[in-house]
Amino acid sequence: MTHDRELRDRVGRRLAVPGRRGRQRELAADLDRSPRTLRDWRAKAGTERRPVGRPPRDPAERTWAMALVAAEAARREKAPSWRTAHRVLGIPARLAQETVRTFKQLKQQRALESEMKRRVSVKAHFKDVLWAENGAQFGRIAAEPFLAEVLRDVATTKTLAVTTGPAPTGDDIAALLHCMKEDRGTLPLVLSVDNGGAQKSNDLARYCEREMVIVLRNHPRTPQHNPFVERAIRELREESGLDSDAPLKNEEEGTERLQAAWRRLDNRHLRPRHGYRTAAEVDAAMPRWYDQVDRAHFYKAARKAIEEAVRACTKPRARRLAEREAIFRTLENFGLVSRTRGGEPLARPKAARFS
């Protein structure tokens, strides 16, 4: 647009010079414009042109509109629609659209910043310290859901297993852990799980107690408590293209696509948090926990910490949160993990580290 305006002014000034009007037809042909257009350019040469686009809004008017929208949002406890801002508050329609959109964006930005400041991140310093398990739906075969269980090592972000089939039982998850023990030579010190029926079953509880594995349960309907495997599920969905409603011909197709996505994520996907190495490379290089601590010693300390933490709790939510905190405190005391809140070390009372 600016280039066209400069061209008009330059050509108009040339044609306005006496003696050059005779070249008007030739110049119109060269510029692929009509002689009438060039006559108009010559007549407007040197005159002030109207600015392109809408005139800018007065900042005071924008401030006034934002104050009205903010007051209405506080009264309603939610942001008003732009039509409400226009009809009820008397804000011009276009200004109402811009103001409500800006108000919602600012509100979302403030909420995100607040969440980031409160977010607690966990970093495991040794592999096989903490495993995370959960199931998800990766499509449909006719009307039946296609389900898969995912197991990930938190320290290395390596996906240890992806199993498909019907909804698992506690015995199925225990069998999966037993297979992983034979494959990796050990079990985790802590297993993070959801609140499904299989995860709360007596079969899994007895297996973990026998193998001295602490079970870390998240609070119901709180996926933020098990973000490690939730992130793995999201990556598998994005890499395989299998969302919860993806149509599949049969179970073999879904399994093949998930297995291929699993291999690519572990062996080709570079992880910025690990210095742009793959999860397989990190897993091969990271030391194991059993060179640092004794399982029986850790298990005894964790069980004691849990018993002391939940002793004064009377409600299930308080009990669950106290149990989770006791487990993480024990992991920190043994030097196996570290936690941060909003990027800063998590404030906690001084405690002696276990050797």
C-alpha positions in Angstrom: 0.0 0.0 0.0 2.8 2.4 0.9 4.6 1.5 -2.4 1.5 2.3 -4.4 1.0 5.6 -2.7 4.7 6.6 -3.4 4.2 5.6 -7.0 1.1 7.8 -7.4 2.8 10.8 -5.9 6.0 10.4 -8.0 4.1 9.9 -11.3 1.6 12.7 -10.4 4.3 15.2 -9.7 6.0 14.3 -13.1 2.8 14.8 -15.0 2.1 18.1 -13.2 5.2 19.6 -14.8 4.2 21.6 -17.9 5.1 19.9 -21.2 4.9 16.4 -19.9 1.2 15.7 -20.3 1.8 14.5 -23.9 3.6 11.4 -22.5 0.6 10.5 -20.4 -0.7 7.8 -22.6 2.7 6.2 -23.1 3.3 6.3 -19.3 -0.2 4.8 -18.7 0.6 1.9 -21.0 4.0 1.3 -19.3 2.4 1.3 -15.8 -0.5 -0.8 -17.0 -2.9 1.9 -15.8 -5.7 3.8 -17.6 -5.2 7.4 -18.7 -8.0 8.4 -16.4 -6.1 7.0 -13.4 -3.1 9.0 -14.3 -5.2 12.2 -14.7 -6.5 11.5 -11.2 -2.9 11.1 -9.9 -1.9 14.4 -11.6 -4.8 16.3 -10.1 -4.0 15.0 -6.5 -0.2 15.5 -6.8 1.1 17.4 -3.8 -2.2 17.3 -1.8 -2.4 15.7 1.6 -3.6 12.2 1.6 -6.0 10.6 4.2 -4.1 8.1 6.4 -4.6 4.5 5.5 -6.9 2.4 7.8 -9.1 3.4 10.7 -8.1 6.4 12.9 -6.5 5.3 16.1 -8.6 5.2 19.3 -8.0 7.7 22.0 -6.0 6.0 24.8 -8.4 7.5 27.3 -11.3 5.9 25.6 -9.6 2.5 25.7 -8.8 2.9 29.4 -12.5 3.8 30.0 -13.7 0.8 28.2 -11.3 -1.6 30.0 -12.4 -0.2 33.4 -16.1 -0.9 32.5 -15.3 -4.4 31.3 -13.2 -5.1 34.4 -15.9 -3.9 36.7 -18.6 -5.9 35.0 -16.3 -9.0 35.1 -15.8 -8.5 38.8 -19.6 -8.2 39.3 -20.4 -11.3 37.2 -17.3 -13.3 38.3 -16.5 -13.9 34.7 -15.6 -11.8 31.6 -18.7 -10.4 29.8 -19.2 -11.0 26.1 -18.6 -8.2 23.7 -22.3 -7.9 23.0 -23.0 -7.4 26.7 -20.2 -4.8 26.8 -21.8 -3.1 23.8 -25.5 -3.2 24.7 -25.3 -3.0 28.5 -22.2 -0.9 29.1 -22.6 1.3 26.1 -19.2 0.7 24.6 -19.0 1.0 20.8 -19.2 -2.4 19.1 -15.7 -2.6 17.6 -14.1 -1.1 20.8 -16.1 -3.7 22.9 -14.7 -6.6 20.8 -11.2 -5.4 21.1 -11.5 -4.6 24.9 -13.1 -7.9 25.8 -10.5 -9.8 23.8 -7.7 -8.0 25.4 -9.2 -8.4 28.9 -9.5 -12.2 28.4 -5.9 -12.5 27.1 -4.6 -10.5 30.1 -6.6 -12.7 32.4 -5.3 -15.9 30.9 -1.7 -14.5 31.0 -2.0 -13.6 34.7 -3.5 -17.1 35.4 -0.6 -18.8 33.6 2.0 -16.7 35.4 0.4 -17.5 38.7 0.3 -21.2 37.9 4.0 -21.2 36.8 5.0 -19.5 40.1 3.0 -22.2 42.1 4.0 -25.2 39.9 6.2 -27.7 41.6 8.7 -29.6 39.4 10.5 -32.8 40.3 13.9 -33.8 39.0 15.2 -37.3 39.7 19.0 -37.6 39.8 19.2 -41.4 39.2 17.4 -43.7 36.8 14.9 -46.2 38.1 14.3 -44.1 41.3 10.7 -43.1 40.2 8.6 -44.7 37.6 5.2 -43.4 36.5 2.3 -45.6 35.1 -1.1 -44.8 33.7 -3.5 -45.9 31.0 -5.2 -44.0 28.2 -7.4 -44.4 25.2 -5.6 -44.2 21.8 -8.5 -44.6 19.4 -11.6 -46.8 18.7 -12.0 -50.1 16.9 -15.6 -49.9 15.7 -17.4 -49.0 19.0 -14.8 -50.5 21.3 -12.0 -48.3 22.9 -8.4 -49.1 22.1 -6.5 -48.9 25.4 -2.8 -48.8 26.3 -0.8 -48.7 29.5 2.3 -46.5 29.5 5.2 -46.8 31.9 8.0 -44.1 32.0 11.2 -43.5 34.0 11.0 -40.0 35.4 14.8 -39.4 35.5 15.5 -40.2 31.8 12.1 -39.6 30.3 12.5 -43.0 28.6 9.2 -44.8 28.0 9.9 -48.3 29.5 6.7 -50.1 28.2 3.6 -49.6 26.1 1.2 -52.4 26.4 -2.2 -52.7 24.6 -5.3 -54.7 25.3 -8.4 -54.6 27.5 -8.5 -52.6 30.7 -5.8 -54.0 33.0 -6.2 -55.5 36.4 -3.9 -55.1 39.4 -2.4 -58.5 38.5 -1.7 -57.2 35.0 0.2 -54.2 36.3 2.1 -56.4 38.7 3.0 -58.7 35.8 4.2 -55.7 33.8 6.4 -54.6 36.7 7.8 -58.1 37.0 8.7 -58.1 33.3 10.4 -54.8 33.7 12.4 -56.1 36.6 13.7 -58.9 34.5 14.5 -56.5 31.7 16.2 -53.7 33.7 17.4 -55.8 36.6 15.6 -53.8 39.2 12.3 -52.1 40.2 11.8 -48.5 41.1 12.0 -47.2 44.6 8.7 -45.3 44.1 5.9 -46.1 41.6 3.6 -43.1 40.7 0.1 -44.3 39.7 -3.4 -43.0 39.1 -6.5 -43.9 41.1 -8.0 -46.5 38.8 -9.4 -49.8 40.1 -6.3 -51.7 38.9 -3.9 -49.3 40.6 -5.9 -49.5 43.9 -6.2 -53.3 43.8 -4.9 -55.6 46.5 -2.9 -57.6 43.9 -0.7 -54.6 43.1 -0.5 -53.5 46.7 0.7 -56.9 47.8 3.3 -57.1 44.9 4.7 -53.7 45.8 4.9 -54.5 49.5 6.7 -57.8 48.7 9.1 -56.1 46.4 9.5 -53.0 48.8 8.2 -50.5 46.2 6.5 -47.4 47.6 3.3 -46.5 45.8 2.8 -42.8 45.2 -0.9 -42.1 44.4 -2.1 -38.8 43.1 -5.2 -37.1 44.4 -8.4 -38.0 42.5 -9.0 -35.9 39.4 -5.6 -34.3 39.7 -3.5 -35.2 36.6 -0.9 -32.6 37.7 0.1 -35.1 40.4 1.4 -37.5 37.8 2.6 -35.3 35.0 5.5 -37.6 34.1 3.3 -40.2 32.4 0.7 -37.7 31.3 3.4 -36.1 29.2 4.4 -39.4 27.8 0.9 -40.1 26.8 0.6 -36.7 25.1 3.8 -37.3 23.2 2.7 -40.8 22.0 -0.6 -39.3 20.8 1.1 -36.5 18.9 3.7 -38.8 17.4 1.4 -41.6 16.4 -1.6 -39.4 15.5 -3.9 -41.5 17.7 -6.2 -39.4 19.8 -9.0 -40.9 21.9 -11.4 -41.1 19.0 -9.0 -42.1 16.2 -10.7 -44.8 14.0 -8.7 -48.0 13.8 -9.2 -51.1 11.7 -8.0 -53.5 14.3 -5.8 -53.8 17.4 -2.7 -54.7 15.3 -2.8 -51.4 13.5 -3.0 -49.4 16.7 -0.3 -51.4 18.4 2.0 -51.0 15.4 1.5 -47.2 15.3 2.1 -46.9 19.0 5.3 -49.1 18.9 6.7 -47.0 16.0 6.0 -43.8 17.8 7.6 -45.2 21.0 10.8 -46.1 19.2 11.0 -42.7 17.5 10.4 -40.8 20.7 13.1 -42.7 22.7 15.7 -42.9 19.9 15.3 -39.9 17.8 13.5 -37.2 19.8 16.1 -34.7 21.2 15.3 -33.6 24.8 16.3 -29.9 25.5 16.2 -30.7 29.3 18.8 -33.3 28.8 21.2 -31.2 26.7 19.5 -32.2 23.4 20.2 -35.9 23.9 17.7 -38.7 23.3 16.0 -40.5 26.1 17.9 -43.7 25.2 21.2 -41.9 25.4 20.4 -40.4 28.8 19.2 -43.8 30.0 22.5 -45.4 29.0 24.6 -42.8 30.7 22.7 -42.0 33.9 23.8 -43.9 37.1 21.3 -46.1 39.0 20.0 -45.5 42.4 21.2 -48.8 43.9 24.8 -47.5 43.8 23.7 -44.8 46.3 21.1 -46.3 48.7 19.8 -49.5 50.0 16.2 -50.4 49.1 15.3 -51.8 52.5 16.7 -48.7 54.2 14.8 -46.4 52.0 11.6 -48.4 52.2 11.7 -48.5 56.0 12.3 -44.7 56.1 9.5 -43.9 53.7 7.0 -46.1 55.5 7.9 -44.4 58.8 7.6 -40.9 57.3 4.2 -41.8 55.8 2.9 -43.1 59.2 4.0 -40.0 61.0 2.6 -37.6 58.3 -0.9 -39.1 58.2 -1.3 -39.7 61.9 -3.1 -36.4 62.6 -5.1 -36.3 59.3 -8.8 -36.9 59.5 -9.9 -36.3 55.9 -9.0 -38.4 52.9 -7.7 -35.4 50.9 -5.4 -34.2 53.7 -4.2 -37.8 54.2 -3.4 -38.3 50.6 -1.5 -35.0 50.3 0.4 -35.7 53.5 1.4 -39.1 52.2 2.6 -37.7 49.0 4.7 -35.0 50.7 6.2 -37.6 53.1 7.3 -39.7 50.1 8.9 -36.8 48.3 10.6 -35.6 51.5 12.1 -39.0 52.0 13.4 -39.0 48.3 14.9 -35.6 48.9 16.5 -36.7 52.2 18.2 -39.5 50.4 19.4 -37.1 47.7 17.5 -39.0 45.0 15.3 -36.1 43.8 15.1 -32.3 44.0 12.0 -30.1 43.8 11.5 -26.5 42.7 8.5 -24.2 42.8 8.4 -21.7 39.9 12.0 -22.4 39.1 13.2 -21.7 42.7 14.2 -24.4 45.2 11.2 -25.6 47.2 11.2 -24.1 50.7 11.3 -26.8 53.3 12.4 -27.2 57.0 15.9 -28.3 57.5 16.2 -32.1 57.8 19.1 -34.5 58.2 20.0 -36.4 55.0 20.0 -40.1 55.2 23.1 -41.9 54.1 
